[in-house]
């Protein structure tokens, strides 16, 4: 027995060493030679920085990022089950996937991150997606462009409706961009359904173009194609940090929402996906958001204590810095996501020419009322009638929350000539005919009074 124990003691160290070696080898094998596939709407400069940092921290892991617009990304995920993570700015996009049961629950272990920002939950209360950065929406402008055209910088949404900005603004369509969708939805929630749409139409009427991608707006502002653009904050902050002659401002009424990340339910590498989430939420990952090529707002408040933070950098956890901001209702946004996209395309994207002409006549009528030394009641009456025709909405706010109605909208047109079959197509066809008629009537009535 004693001899056996002696032999066992002699064998144990070798056994333990072998066992540890096997475990370490298996662990190394588990985290190396693996591919992590991410679908993201973020700029390649940003994802490349995170990709390099994560691969350096975990050698052997290959991170592959598929760059796609949010709306295209949603469609791609429904057709592919080889994706591990969805990483985009728009929280309502995650709600779409959550509703389709395409996400798996994961609650990050990261500490020190508040539950809410500006009244909005940082993480999904049900645990299906997590916020990693805050995003605000506002106005970006090119200083040199405005100086050349003798224009004052706009800082409020209503400023963009002024006639002097006509033809100087760039914006995208919500059906083409998740961030633009959030901007429009935020205005609708902050201003109210009818006043919000009136404001959106008035701004769009001053647009030089509706771009195919949201990224084309800040690029256009930087290169002088547009003087002004409606953008998500990081476009303005990044451009300014890299020396472009631009400025960015949050309107006094603005919304801050978390950009998110989530593990797909069919993820081939769920453990690696969760490891990546923990990385972006770690102090190291949060500090990366301050990189000049990223310039986003961390959800970890201690990141703002960093010595590397630029002077004047926004502080989303300080109401004094950013003024008033209202909580964004993601449930309302989710319910009418496709409906808002369809309404914008029918009333703005595919009728931009008619809208611009009608609004320009309103602006001329307003100018005549202001400059005329005599009363011109016929112009005043035409102005009221014309504005009512332009601001007409085919859907009231109560209906916009009705799932039976909003559920009819599932597809989008890439161009005005595209035909959508079924009830959605029939509804949009009626809307289009009605809107076109009203814009033309408005122009005719107001123009006749001038």
C-alpha positions in Angstrom: 0.0 0.0 0.0 2.8 2.4 1.0 4.6 1.5 -2.2 1.5 2.2 -4.2 1.0 5.6 -2.6 4.6 6.5 -3.3 4.2 5.5 -6.9 1.0 7.5 -7.1 2.7 10.6 -5.6 5.4 10.3 -8.2 2.9 9.9 -11.0 0.6 12.8 -9.9 2.9 15.7 -10.9 3.3 14.3 -14.3 -0.3 13.6 -14.6 -1.3 17.1 -13.5 1.2 18.6 -15.9 -0.1 16.5 -18.7 -3.7 17.4 -17.8 -3.0 21.1 -17.5 -1.2 21.0 -20.8 -4.1 19.3 -22.4 -6.6 21.8 -21.0 -4.4 24.7 -22.1 -4.1 23.2 -25.5 -7.8 22.7 -25.8 -8.5 26.2 -24.5 -6.0 27.7 -27.0 -7.7 25.6 -29.7 -11.1 26.8 -28.6 -10.2 30.5 -29.0 -7.8 30.3 -31.9 -8.2 29.5 -35.6 -11.8 30.7 -35.3 -13.6 33.2 -37.5 -16.0 35.8 -35.9 -18.4 37.2 -38.5 -20.0 40.5 -37.9 -22.5 42.5 -39.9 -22.1 46.2 -39.2 -23.3 49.5 -40.6 -20.4 51.4 -39.0 -17.6 52.9 -41.1 -14.7 50.7 -42.0 -12.3 53.0 -40.2 -14.1 52.3 -37.0 -14.5 48.5 -37.4 -10.9 48.1 -38.5 -9.7 49.6 -35.3 -11.8 47.3 -33.2 -10.9 44.3 -35.4 -7.2 44.9 -35.0 -7.4 45.5 -31.2 -9.5 42.4 -30.6 -7.3 40.2 -32.8 -4.2 41.5 -31.0 -5.8 40.7 -27.6 -6.9 37.2 -28.8 -4.3 35.9 -31.3 -5.6 33.4 -33.7 -9.1 34.8 -34.0 -10.0 36.1 -37.4 -12.6 38.9 -37.3 -14.5 39.4 -40.5 -16.8 42.4 -40.8 -19.4 42.7 -43.5 -20.2 46.4 -44.1 -23.8 46.9 -44.9 -26.4 49.6 -44.5 -28.8 48.8 -41.6 -31.8 48.1 -43.8 -29.6 45.9 -46.1 -28.1 44.2 -43.1 -31.5 43.2 -41.8 -32.4 41.6 -45.1 -29.0 39.9 -45.3 -29.4 38.3 -41.8 -32.7 36.8 -42.9 -31.0 35.1 -45.8 -27.8 34.0 -44.0 -27.2 32.0 -40.8 -23.4 32.3 -40.8 -23.3 35.6 -38.9 -22.3 35.9 -35.2 -22.9 39.5 -34.4 -25.1 42.4 -35.5 -23.5 45.8 -34.8 -25.3 49.0 -35.8 -26.5 52.4 -34.6 -30.2 51.9 -34.9 -31.9 50.4 -31.8 -35.1 49.8 -33.6 -33.3 47.5 -36.1 -32.6 45.2 -33.1 -36.2 45.3 -32.2 -37.1 44.1 -35.7 -34.7 41.1 -35.2 -36.0 40.5 -31.7 -39.5 40.3 -33.0 -38.5 37.8 -35.6 -36.8 35.6 -32.8 -33.4 36.0 -34.5 -31.4 37.1 -31.4 -30.1 35.2 -28.4 -30.1 36.5 -24.9 -26.8 37.7 -23.4 -26.4 40.1 -20.5 -22.8 41.5 -20.5 -20.7 41.3 -17.3 -19.2 44.8 -17.8 -19.4 47.0 -14.7 -20.0 50.7 -14.3 -22.4 51.3 -17.2 -25.6 53.1 -16.3 -29.0 51.5 -17.0 -30.2 54.5 -18.9 -29.0 57.5 -21.0 -31.3 60.5 -21.5 -34.1 58.3 -20.1 -33.5 55.6 -22.7 -32.4 52.0 -21.6 -28.8 51.4 -22.6 -29.5 47.7 -22.8 -32.6 45.8 -24.0 -34.6 45.1 -20.8 -35.1 41.5 -22.1 -31.4 41.0 -22.6 -31.3 40.5 -26.4 -29.0 43.4 -27.3 -26.7 45.8 -25.5 -25.7 49.4 -26.0 -22.0 50.1 -26.3 -22.0 53.8 -27.5 -24.4 56.7 -27.3 -25.5 58.5 -30.5 -27.1 61.8 -31.0 -28.6 63.4 -34.1 -27.9 66.9 -35.3 -26.7 69.4 -37.9 -23.3 69.4 -39.6 -22.1 72.3 -41.7 -19.0 73.3 -43.8 -17.6 76.6 -42.5 -16.0 77.6 -45.8 -19.1 76.8 -47.8 -21.4 78.9 -45.6 -18.9 81.8 -45.6 -18.7 81.7 -49.4 -22.5 81.7 -49.7 -22.9 84.2 -46.9 -25.1 81.9 -44.8 -25.3 81.8 -41.0 -24.8 78.4 -39.3 -28.1 76.6 -38.5 -28.3 75.2 -35.0 -32.0 74.2 -34.7 -34.2 72.0 -36.8 -36.5 74.9 -37.7 -33.5 76.9 -39.0 -33.3 74.4 -41.9 -36.7 75.5 -43.2 -35.5 79.0 -43.9 -35.6 79.9 -47.6 -32.0 81.0 -47.7 -30.9 77.4 -47.2 -32.8 76.1 -50.3 -30.5 73.9 -52.3 -27.8 73.8 -49.7 -28.9 70.8 -47.6 -28.1 67.1 -48.0 -30.1 64.3 -46.4 -30.8 60.7 -46.9 -34.1 58.7 -46.8 -35.1 56.6 -43.8 -35.8 53.6 -46.0 -32.1 53.8 -47.2 -30.5 54.5 -43.8 -31.2 53.3 -40.3 -29.6 56.4 -38.8 -31.7 58.7 -41.0 -34.8 56.7 -39.9 -33.9 57.4 -36.3 -33.5 61.1 -37.0 -36.9 61.3 -38.7 -38.5 59.2 -36.0 -36.9 61.4 -33.3 -38.3 64.5 -34.8 -41.8 62.9 -35.0 -41.6 62.0 -31.3 -40.2 65.3 -30.1 -42.4 67.6 -32.2 -45.5 65.4 -32.5 -46.8 63.5 -35.5 -48.4 66.3 -37.5 -46.0 69.1 -36.6 -43.1 66.7 -37.0 -44.0 65.7 -40.5 -44.6 69.3 -41.4 -41.1 70.1 -40.2 -39.6 67.1 -42.0 -41.3 68.2 -45.3 -40.2 71.8 -44.9 -36.6 70.7 -44.3 -36.6 68.2 -47.2 -38.0 70.9 -49.5 -34.7 72.8 -49.0 -32.6 69.8 -49.9 -30.3 69.7 -52.8 -30.6 65.9 -53.0 -31.8 62.8 -51.2 -28.7 60.6 -51.1 -28.6 56.9 -51.6 -26.6 56.4 -48.4 -26.5 58.3 -45.1 -22.7 58.4 -45.4 -22.9 60.4 -48.6 -24.4 63.4 -46.6 -21.3 64.0 -44.4 -19.0 63.3 -47.3 -20.9 65.9 -49.3 -20.6 68.4 -46.5 -16.9 67.8 -46.2 -16.2 68.2 -49.9 -18.5 71.1 -50.4 -21.2 69.4 -52.4 -23.6 70.4 -49.6 -23.2 73.3 -47.1 -25.3 71.6 -44.5 -26.2 68.0 -43.6 -28.5 66.2 -41.2 -26.2 63.5 -39.7 -25.5 61.3 -36.7 -23.1 63.0 -34.4 -20.0 60.9 -35.0 -19.8 61.9 -38.7 -19.4 65.5 -37.6 -17.1 64.8 -34.7 -14.9 62.5 -36.7 -14.5 65.0 -39.6 -13.7 67.8 -37.2 -11.2 65.7 -35.3 -9.4 65.0 -38.6 -9.1 68.6 -39.6 -12.1 69.1 -42.0 -13.5 72.6 -42.0 -16.8 71.5 -40.4 -18.8 72.1 -37.3 -21.6 70.0 -35.6 -24.4 71.1 -33.3 -27.1 69.2 -31.4 -30.5 71.1 -31.7 -31.9 72.0 -28.3 -34.5 69.3 -28.8 -32.6 66.2 -29.5 -32.5 62.5 -28.7 -29.6 60.3 -27.5 -30.0 56.6 -28.0 -27.5 53.8 -27.6 -25.9 52.1 -30.6 -26.1 48.4 -30.1 -24.6 45.0 -30.6 -26.3 41.6 -30.4 -25.5 37.9 -30.8 -27.5 36.2 -33.5 -29.5 33.2 -32.5 -27.9 31.0 -35.1 -24.4 32.3 -34.4 -21.8 29.6 -35.3 -19.4 31.1 -32.7 -21.6 32.4 -29.8 -18.8 32.3 -27.2 -16.5 34.4 -29.4 -19.4 36.7 -30.1 -19.9 37.3 -26.4 -16.2 37.8 -25.9 -16.3 40.5 -28.5 -19.2 42.2 -26.7 -17.3 42.2 -23.4 -14.3 43.7 -25.2 -16.2 46.7 -26.7 -17.8 47.3 -23.2 -14.5 47.0 -21.3 -12.5 50.2 -20.3 -10.2 49.4 -23.2 -13.0 49.1 -25.7 -14.8 52.2 -24.4 -11.6 54.3 -24.7 -11.3 53.3 -28.3 -14.5 55.2 -29.0 -12.5 58.4 -28.4 -10.1 57.7 -31.3 -10.2 60.5 -33.9 -11.3 58.1 -36.6 -14.2 56.9 -34.4 -15.3 59.9 -32.2 -18.3 58.3 -30.6 -19.8 58.7 -27.2 -18.9 55.9 -24.7 -21.7 54.5 -22.4 -19.1 54.0 -19.7 -19.1 57.4 -17.8 -15.5 57.1 -16.6 -14.3 57.3 -20.2 -15.1 61.0 -20.1 -12.5 61.4 -17.3 -9.7 60.3 -19.7 -6.8 62.7 -20.3 -7.2 61.9 -24.0 -10.7 63.3 -24.4 -10.7 66.3 -26.7 -11.6 69.7 -25.4 -15.4 70.4 -25.9 -16.2 66.7 -26.5 -19.9 66.1 -25.9 -21.0 64.7 -22.5 -24.2 62.7 -23.0 -24.5 62.2 -19.2 -24.5 65.9 -18.6 -27.8 67.7 -19.3 -26.1 71.0 -18.8 -23.7 70.4 -21.7 -26.3 69.2 -24.2 -29.5 71.0 -23.2 -32.9 69.4 -23.1 -33.3 65.9 -24.5 -36.3 63.6 -24.5 -36.4 59.9 -24.1 -36.9 58.0 -27.3 -39.8 55.4 -27.3 -38.3 52.4 -29.2 -41.6 50.5 -29.0 -43.4 53.2 -31.0 -40.6 53.4 -33.4 -40.6 49.6 -33.9 -44.4 49.5 -34.5 -44.3 52.0 -37.3 -40.7 51.4 -38.7 -41.7 50.4 -42.2 -44.7 52.7 -42.2 -42.6 55.8 -41.6 -40.2 54.7 -44.3 -43.1 54.3 -46.8 -44.6 57.7 -45.9 -41.3 59.5 -46.3 -40.7 57.9 -49.7 -44.2 58.7 -51.0 -44.2 62.3 -49.6 -40.6 63.2 -50.0 -38.2 60.9 -51.8 -40.2 60.2 -54.9 -42.0 63.6 -55.0 -39.1 65.8 -54.1 -39.4 67.9 -57.2 -43.1 68.6 -56.7 -42.5 69.3 -53.0 -39.7 71.7 -53.6 -41.7 73.6 -56.2 -44.7 73.9 -53.9 -42.7 74.9 -50.8 -40.7 77.5 -52.9 -44.0 79.1 -53.9 -45.0 79.2 -50.1 -41.6 80.9 -49.4 -42.3 83.5 -52.1 -45.7 84.2 -50.7 -44.3 84.6 -47.2 -41.7 87.0 -48.6 -44.4 89.1 -50.4 -46.4 89.3 -47.2 -43.4 90.5 -45.2 -42.2 93.1 -47.8 -45.5 94.4 -49.1 -46.5 97.9 -47.8 -50.2 97.1 -48.4 -52.4 94.2 -47.1 -52.6 91.3 -49.5 -55.4 89.1 -48.2 -55.5 87.0 -51.3 -51.9 86.0 -50.7 -52.4 85.3 -47.0 -55.4 83.1 -47.8 -53.6 81.2 -50.5 -50.7 80.7 -48.2 -52.9 79.0 -45.6 -54.6 76.9 -48.2 -51.3 75.9 -49.8 -49.6 75.0 -46.6 -52.6 72.8 -45.5 -52.3 70.9 -48.8 -48.6 70.3 -48.4 -48.9 69.3 -44.8 -51.7 66.8 -45.4 -50.9 63.3 -44.0 -52.7 60.2 -45.3 -52.2 58.5 -41.9 -53.1 59.9 -38.5 -50.9 59.3 -35.4 -53.3 56.8 -33.8 -53.3 54.6 -37.0 -49.5 54.8 -37.0 -49.5 52.7 -33.8 -52.0 50.2 -35.1 -50.2 46.9 -35.6 -53.0 45.7 -38.0 -52.3 48.6 -40.3 -48.5 48.9 -39.9 -48.1 45.2 -40.4 -49.2 45.7 -44.0 -45.9 47.5 -44.7 -43.1 45.0 -45.3 -41.2 46.1 -48.4 -39.6 49.2 -49.8 -39.2 50.6 -53.3 -35.7 51.3 -54.6 -37.1 53.7 -57.2 -40.5 55.3 -58.0 -41.2 52.9 -60.9 -40.9 49.8 -58.6 -44.1 47.9 -58.2 -45.0 46.4 -54.8 -47.7 43.7 -55.0 -50.4 43.3 -52.5 -52.2 45.6 -50.1 -49.1 47.7 -49.3 -48.6 48.5 -53.0 -52.3 49.5 -53.4 -52.1 51.8 -50.4 -48.9 53.5 -51.5 -50.4 53.9 -55.0 -53.4 55.8 -53.6 -51.1 57.9 -51.3 -48.8 58.8 -54.2 -51.7 60.0 -56.4 -53.2 62.0 -53.6 -49.9 63.6 -52.5 -48.9 64.5 -56.0 -52.3 66.1 -56.6 -52.1 68.1 -53.4 -48.5 69.4 -54.1 -49.6 70.5 -57.5 -52.7 72.1 -56.2 -50.7 74.0 -53.6 -48.3 75.3 -56.1 -51.1 76.4 -58.5 -53.1 78.2 -55.8 -50.2 80.0 -54.2 -48.5 80.9 -57.5 -51.7 82.3 -58.8 -51.9 84.7 -55.9 -48.4 86.1 -56.4 
